[in-house]
């Protein structure tokens, strides 16, 4: 593909794109809590309160047994004592990868606030009870989508999908307590959480790392350190 003589190249157009505005909240390192989930929830709630689009969307990065890396966007369900919670079909590509290699990462990006969070650690299944509760809490349309067919498998046609989806929706509405056996809730239990923020004064990176020697000290199980941006 050749650019028109009077049209900037793609490289030039990309370089000219604005990334962040001037009015950014930044990161006050001196006011950060001792553990990362409190700061993450604060940032997430600020994104929700500001009306940012899909503030709970995150990129889940996984690697299978062969080391092949994959990534996709999903929705965060909760942050609690279990960790960062999400759900999917256990027989989906990400579910299969997590069964082979539980180490994963979640990346959140709130462009309007100039903020990014990276959460890394092992992912653990939360069990059938939590998985069933999550599935039943989904909308009829979402449950029908999960039930219609195996995620990421080849699809013959859009008509085939529509027919399967219509059948699944009818089944969901006829059986409100129906739960997909393959549905699974997971929690990423963080070993490190990294906060990055841009501001007119520059960039700030702060990393929380779980202390392997924390023992019974439940008050300070994390260390904090600044990183070069």
C-alpha positions as CSV (number, residue, x, y, z in Angstrom):
1,X,0.0,0.0,0.0
2,X,1.4,3.4,-1.1
3,X,0.5,6.6,0.6
4,X,-0.9,9.4,-1.5
5,X,1.7,12.2,-2.1
6,X,-0.2,14.7,0.0
7,X,-1.1,12.3,2.8
8,X,1.1,11.7,5.8
9,X,2.5,8.2,6.2
10,X,0.9,5.9,8.8
11,X,4.0,6.4,11.0
12,X,3.6,10.2,10.9
13,X,-0.1,9.9,11.6
14,X,0.5,7.7,14.6
15,X,3.2,10.0,16.0
16,X,0.8,13.0,15.7
17,X,-2.0,11.3,17.7
18,X,-2.6,12.8,21.2
19,X,-2.4,10.2,24.0
20,X,-3.4,12.0,27.2
21,X,-4.9,15.4,28.1
22,X,-3.5,17.9,30.5
23,X,-5.9,17.4,33.4
24,X,-4.8,14.1,34.8
25,X,-5.1,13.0,38.5
26,X,-1.6,11.4,38.6
27,X,-0.4,9.4,41.5
28,X,0.6,10.7,44.9
29,X,3.0,8.1,46.2
30,X,3.0,9.5,49.7
31,X,-0.8,8.9,50.0
32,X,-0.8,5.3,48.8
33,X,-2.0,2.5,51.1
34,X,0.1,-0.4,52.4
35,X,-1.6,-3.0,50.1
36,X,-2.4,-2.7,46.4
37,X,-6.1,-3.7,46.3
38,X,-7.2,-0.6,48.2
39,X,-5.4,1.6,45.7
40,X,-6.8,-0.3,42.7
41,X,-10.4,-0.1,44.0
42,X,-9.9,3.6,44.6
43,X,-8.7,4.1,41.0
44,X,-11.5,1.9,39.6
45,X,-14.2,3.7,41.5
46,X,-12.8,7.1,40.3
47,X,-13.0,5.7,36.8
48,X,-16.6,4.6,37.4
49,X,-17.6,7.9,39.0
50,X,-16.1,9.8,36.1
51,X,-18.2,7.8,33.6
52,X,-15.2,6.3,31.8
53,X,-16.2,3.7,29.2
54,X,-16.0,0.1,30.4
55,X,-13.7,0.8,33.3
56,X,-13.9,-2.8,34.4
57,X,-12.5,-4.2,31.1
58,X,-9.1,-5.8,31.4
59,X,-6.7,-7.6,29.2
60,X,-6.0,-11.1,30.5
61,X,-2.6,-12.5,29.3
62,X,-1.8,-16.2,29.5
63,X,0.7,-18.7,28.3
64,X,0.0,-22.4,27.7
65,X,2.3,-25.3,28.5
66,X,4.4,-24.7,25.4
67,X,4.9,-21.1,26.3
68,X,2.6,-19.7,23.6
69,X,1.3,-16.4,24.8
70,X,-2.3,-15.2,24.2
71,X,-4.3,-12.2,25.3
72,X,-7.9,-11.1,25.3
73,X,-10.2,-8.5,26.9
74,X,-12.7,-9.6,29.6
75,X,-14.7,-8.1,32.4
76,X,-13.6,-7.9,36.0
77,X,-16.2,-9.3,38.4
78,X,-14.8,-8.4,41.8
79,X,-11.8,-7.6,43.9
80,X,-11.9,-9.3,47.3
81,X,-10.0,-11.7,49.6
82,X,-9.7,-14.2,46.8
83,X,-8.0,-11.7,44.5
84,X,-9.0,-10.2,41.1
85,X,-12.1,-12.2,40.0
86,X,-13.2,-13.1,36.5
87,X,-15.2,-15.9,34.8
88,X,-15.2,-17.8,31.6
89,X,-15.8,-21.3,30.2
90,X,-13.2,-23.7,31.5
91,X,-13.0,-25.3,28.1
92,X,-12.3,-22.0,26.3
93,X,-8.7,-21.3,25.1
94,X,-8.0,-19.1,28.2
95,X,-9.5,-21.8,30.5
96,X,-7.4,-24.5,28.9
97,X,-4.2,-22.3,29.0
98,X,-4.8,-21.6,32.7
99,X,-5.2,-25.3,33.4
100,X,-1.8,-25.9,31.8
101,X,0.0,-22.8,33.2
102,X,-1.9,-20.8,35.9
103,X,0.5,-17.8,35.8
104,X,-1.2,-14.9,34.2
105,X,-1.5,-11.1,34.1
106,X,-4.4,-8.6,34.0
107,X,-3.9,-5.1,32.5
108,X,-6.3,-2.3,33.1
109,X,-6.0,1.0,31.2
110,X,-8.0,4.2,31.8
111,X,-6.8,6.5,29.1
112,X,-8.8,9.5,30.2
113,X,-7.1,9.4,33.6
114,X,-3.7,8.5,32.2
115,X,-3.5,5.4,34.4
116,X,-2.6,1.8,33.9
117,X,-2.5,-1.1,36.4
118,X,-0.7,-4.5,35.9
119,X,-1.7,-7.4,38.1
120,X,0.5,-10.6,37.9
121,X,0.3,-13.9,39.7
122,X,-1.2,-17.4,39.7
123,X,-4.9,-17.9,38.8
124,X,-6.9,-20.3,40.9
125,X,-10.4,-21.8,40.2
126,X,-13.0,-20.6,42.8
127,X,-15.0,-23.9,42.7
128,X,-18.4,-25.0,41.5
129,X,-20.5,-23.0,44.0
130,X,-18.9,-19.6,43.1
131,X,-19.0,-20.5,39.4
132,X,-22.7,-21.4,39.5
133,X,-23.5,-18.2,41.4
134,X,-21.7,-16.2,38.8
135,X,-23.4,-17.9,35.9
136,X,-26.9,-17.4,37.4
137,X,-26.1,-13.7,38.0
138,X,-25.5,-13.1,34.3
139,X,-28.2,-11.7,32.1
140,X,-30.3,-14.1,30.0
141,X,-28.5,-13.0,26.8
142,X,-25.1,-13.6,28.4
143,X,-26.0,-17.0,29.6
144,X,-27.5,-17.9,26.2
145,X,-24.2,-16.8,24.5
146,X,-22.2,-19.1,26.9
147,X,-24.6,-22.0,26.3
148,X,-24.9,-21.7,22.5
149,X,-21.6,-23.4,21.6
150,X,-18.0,-23.9,22.6
151,X,-16.1,-20.7,22.6
152,X,-13.6,-20.1,19.8
153,X,-14.5,-23.3,18.0
154,X,-15.0,-23.1,14.2
155,X,-18.5,-21.9,13.2
156,X,-20.3,-23.0,10.0
157,X,-22.3,-19.8,9.6
158,X,-23.9,-16.9,11.3
159,X,-27.3,-18.6,10.7
160,X,-26.0,-21.6,12.6
161,X,-25.0,-19.4,15.5
162,X,-28.3,-17.6,15.5
163,X,-30.3,-20.8,15.6
164,X,-28.2,-22.2,18.5
165,X,-28.4,-18.9,20.4
166,X,-32.2,-18.7,20.0
167,X,-32.4,-22.3,21.3
168,X,-30.1,-21.5,24.2
169,X,-32.1,-18.3,25.2
170,X,-35.3,-20.3,25.2
171,X,-33.7,-22.9,27.4
172,X,-32.4,-20.3,29.8
173,X,-35.8,-18.7,30.1
174,X,-37.5,-22.0,30.6
175,X,-34.9,-23.1,33.3
176,X,-33.9,-20.0,35.3
177,X,-31.6,-22.1,37.6
178,X,-29.7,-23.7,34.7
179,X,-25.9,-23.6,35.0
180,X,-23.4,-24.4,32.4
181,X,-21.2,-27.2,33.7
182,X,-18.1,-25.7,31.9
183,X,-18.6,-22.3,33.5
184,X,-15.8,-21.4,35.9
185,X,-15.0,-18.4,38.2
186,X,-11.3,-17.7,38.8
187,X,-9.3,-15.4,41.0
188,X,-5.9,-14.0,40.1
189,X,-3.9,-14.0,43.3
190,X,-1.4,-11.2,42.8
191,X,2.3,-11.5,43.6
192,X,2.9,-8.1,42.1
193,X,0.7,-5.1,41.2
194,X,2.1,-2.2,39.3
195,X,0.5,1.3,39.1
196,X,1.5,3.7,36.4
197,X,0.2,7.2,36.0
198,X,1.0,10.1,33.7
199,X,0.6,13.7,34.7
200,X,1.9,17.2,33.6
201,X,4.8,16.6,36.1
202,X,5.8,13.4,34.4
203,X,5.2,9.7,34.8
204,X,5.1,7.7,38.0
205,X,5.5,3.9,38.4
206,X,4.9,2.2,41.7
207,X,5.2,-1.5,42.2
208,X,3.8,-3.6,45.1
209,X,5.4,-6.9,45.6
210,X,4.1,-9.7,47.9
211,X,6.6,-10.5,50.6
212,X,7.5,-14.2,50.6
213,X,8.7,-13.9,54.2
214,X,5.5,-12.2,55.5
215,X,4.7,-15.2,57.7
216,X,1.9,-14.3,60.1
217,X,2.4,-10.5,59.7
218,X,-0.9,-9.6,58.0
219,X,-0.4,-5.9,58.3
220,X,2.5,-5.4,56.0
221,X,2.6,-8.4,53.5
222,X,3.7,-6.1,50.7
223,X,6.7,-4.0,49.8
224,X,6.5,-0.9,47.7
225,X,9.1,0.6,45.4
226,X,9.3,3.3,42.7
227,X,10.4,2.2,39.2
228,X,11.8,4.2,36.4
229,X,9.0,5.1,34.0
